[in-house]
């Protein structure tokens, strides 16, 4: 009897310990958010339970699709990067976890990492699980087979969570949202950051068909700035300015990167370019006045 009670006590302590590892922080509005590694138990807390339960219970899983991969989950693991401050995460994460439950995926095969929305650590975890994984939108679901990535779903599914996942598990080609960023990163990895105008133009041309709008590269550039990868951020903003040269904001962003890099002269030129396109660019007007003093 004593051994039984001891075993139960240890199990309860273990569960309590795991639950307590779900760390939180409070944003400027006083809202609580998860940060770093967490588990399913974290979403039972009042701050997250309402949106998690609602999206989990109301989502109707396409079981006919899942039948195609029921026997293909051996060696498969998952990483979920989310933000509890993000509407897309609140919608898609509970749905994805319901899909995994229907596939009978063990919790040990799932790693959940919640990222910050603080300006100084935007889309970062305190222990850096996102580093080297090209996390620029949340949620991002990464699927691994024997610890090798075989596919991902970025922000929202291309077709549906079930269809995208089935395609990945069957080894069929998939192109997640924001594929232009993946293509650009491949260019950086294979050839390095561009150093001259000709190479910048070449890179821009390479991703022109998959780049849908300026906000894609723009948001990625700011994530790089937040991680202090200034040279890469400048390259991303510069390429974005080539692709969307008629938009004022791309020059304003490039100017910010130059300014952070200590190059006030180039920053001023880009701010001026932004105002030429849109005289109502308030941030650019303010920075021009400051840098011209």
N, C-alpha and C positions, 0 to 999 in steps of 0.2 A: 504493500500500500504506500509506504514511504517513497519507494522508488517511482511509483506511478505519479504521486503528487509532485515529486522533484522534477520529473520529466515534463509534466504540464507547466510547472512554474518556469522552467527554462525555455519552453516554447513560447510562453506568453512574454517573457523578457526579450526573447529574440524578435518577436513581432513588434513589441514596443520600441526596441532599438532601431529596427528598420524604419518604422513610422517616424521616429524622431529625427531620422536623417533627412527628412523632407524639409529643407530650409526655405525660409521666406524672407521677403523684404517688403517695405512699404513705399509706394511711389508718392509723388508730390500731392496727389489727390487723396492720399490716405488709404488707397486700395492695397490689399495684400496680394503678393505674387510669389509663386514658387521660383526657386533659383537653384541651379545645379542639378545633380542627379536626384531623381525621385522615383516613386513607384505608384502603383495603382491606388494604394491606400490614401495617397495624398489628395486625391480628388473626392474623397469622402468628406473633406473638411467643408464647412459652410461656405467659405469664400468661392469654392469651385464646384460644389455639388450640384447646384441648380442647373448651370449650363451643361455640365458633363452628363448628368442623368437624363436631361431632356433630349440631348442629341444622341445619346446612346440608345435610349429606349424607343425613340420614334424612327430610328433608321431601319429600313427594311433591307436586309442583306440578300443579295442574289445568290441563293444557295446552289442553283443550277450551274452557275459559273464556278463556284468554289469546288464543286465536285471534281472538276478537271485537274485540280492540284492537291487534293486531299492527301495523296501519297507522295507528294513531292516536297514535303517540308523537312525532311531529314537533313540535318546540317545547316538549316536556315535560321538565321538570327536577324533581329531588327533593332535599329536605333531610331528613336523619335526625338527630333529637336522641335521644341515648341515655345511659345510665349503665352503665359496665362493672361496677358494683356492684349492678345491678338485675336480678333474676331475669326479669322480663318482657322486658327488653332482650336478655338473653342468649338467650332463646327466640325472640323475634320478629324481631330484626334479621338474624340469619343467614338465616332463612326469607324475609324480605322481599328481601334481597339476591339470594337464589337466584331469586326471581320476576323481579327486574330483569334478572338474567343471561339468563333464558329469553326475556325480551323484547328481548334484545340492546341494552340501555341502555348507552351509553358511560359510562366512569367520569367523564368531563368533565361529564356531566349530573347527577352525584350529589355532594352535599356532606354530609359526615358530621361531626357535632359532638358530642363527648362532654362531659357535664356533671359537675360535682363533687357529692359527697355530704357535703362538709364543712359543718358547721352554719352557719358564717359566709358560705358561698357556695353554699348548697344549690340544686341544679339550675341552676347558673350556669356559664358559660364565662368564662375569663379575658379574652376579647376580646369578650364580650357579644353573640354571634350570636343568642341567645335573646330579646333585648330586643325588645319590641313584637310578639312572635309568639305570645303566650299559651301558653307552654310550662309546663305544671304537672304533667304526668305523662310518664314515659318508658317505652318509646320513644314518640316522636311522629313520624309520617311525614307530611310536607307535600308535596303535589303541586302543581306550578305549570305553567301553560301560558303561554308568552311572558311569563314573570316575574310572572304574576298567579296567586295561589292559587286552585285550583279544588276543593280538598278535602283532607282529612287523615284519618289513622287514628291514634287516640289509645290508647296502652297495648296494646290488643289489637284485632283486627278485630271488627266487629259480626257479620258472617257468616263470612267467610274473607278472607285477604289478597287472594286472586285476585278474589273476588266484589266486595269493597269497592273494589278498585282499578279493576276493570272498570266499575263503576257511576260512579266519579268520572270516568274517561276518556271515558265515553259521555255525560257531562253529566246523569246522573240524580241526583235529590235524595238526599243521604246525611246521616245524623245520627250523628256519631261518639260514642263513649262520653264521658260527662261533659258532655253538651250543655248542662246547666244553667249551667255556668260560662261557656260561650260566650254564652248568652242574657243572663246577668247583665252580662257585659262589654259587650254591645251596648247594654244599658240605661244603663250608665255613660257610654258614648261618646255616645249620643244625648241623654241628659238630665242627665248629671253625677252625682256622688255624692249619695245622699239626705241631706237636712238635717233632716227632721222625721219624727215617728213615722208619719204618714200615708203618706209616700213610702216609708219602709222597708217598711211593710205591703204597699204596692202592688207593690214589687219582689219581695218574698217570694212574693206570690200569683202573679206572672207566671212564676216559675220552679218553682213547687210541683209541677207535673206531671212535670217532667223531672229534678228533684232526687231521687235514689234513696236516699241515706243521708248522714248528717251528715259523714262523713269526707271526702266530695268537696270541699265548700266549706272544711272545716276545714284540709285539707292545702294548699289554694290560699291561704288566709289566711296560713299560716305562710311560704309562699314569698314573699308580698308583704311580710311583716315582715322576712324576710331581705334583701329588696331595699330596705328602708327606706321602702316605700310605706305608711306607717303609717295614714294616713287611709283609704285604700282597704281595708287589712287590717281595720280596725275596722268598716267598712261590711259587709264580707263576713262577719265573725264575728257581727255584730249580726243580719244577715239569717238566718244559720244558726241563731241562737238563737231566732228567731221560728218557723222551720220545724220545729225539733226542741227545743221548749221543755221537754220532759220529760227531756232528757239533760244530765247534770251537766257533761260535758266541753265542751259548747259555751259554757257560761258561764265555765269555767276558761280557755278559749282567749281569749274576749273580754276577760277580766280581764287576761291577759298583754299584750294589745295596749294596753289602757288604761294599764297600768303602764309599758310602754315609751314611751308618749306623755306620761308624767309626771303622769297623773291618778290619784293613789293612792286618792282617795275613790271614784271609780267602780269602780276595780279591786277594792277591798275589798268593795263591794256585790255584784259579780259572783262573787267567790270565795265569799262567804257564800251566795249563791244555789246555787252548785255543791254546797256542803256540805249545804244543806237537802235537795237531791234525793238526794245520795249522801254520807252521813257519812264514808265510807271514801275520799273523794277526797284522797289524801295531799298532793298538790302544793298544792291549795287550802287545806288545813288549815295547812300550813307557811307559806304566804304570808299567811294571816290573822293568824297569830301574829307574823310579821315586821312587817306593816303596822299592827298594833294597838299596837305598843310606843310 
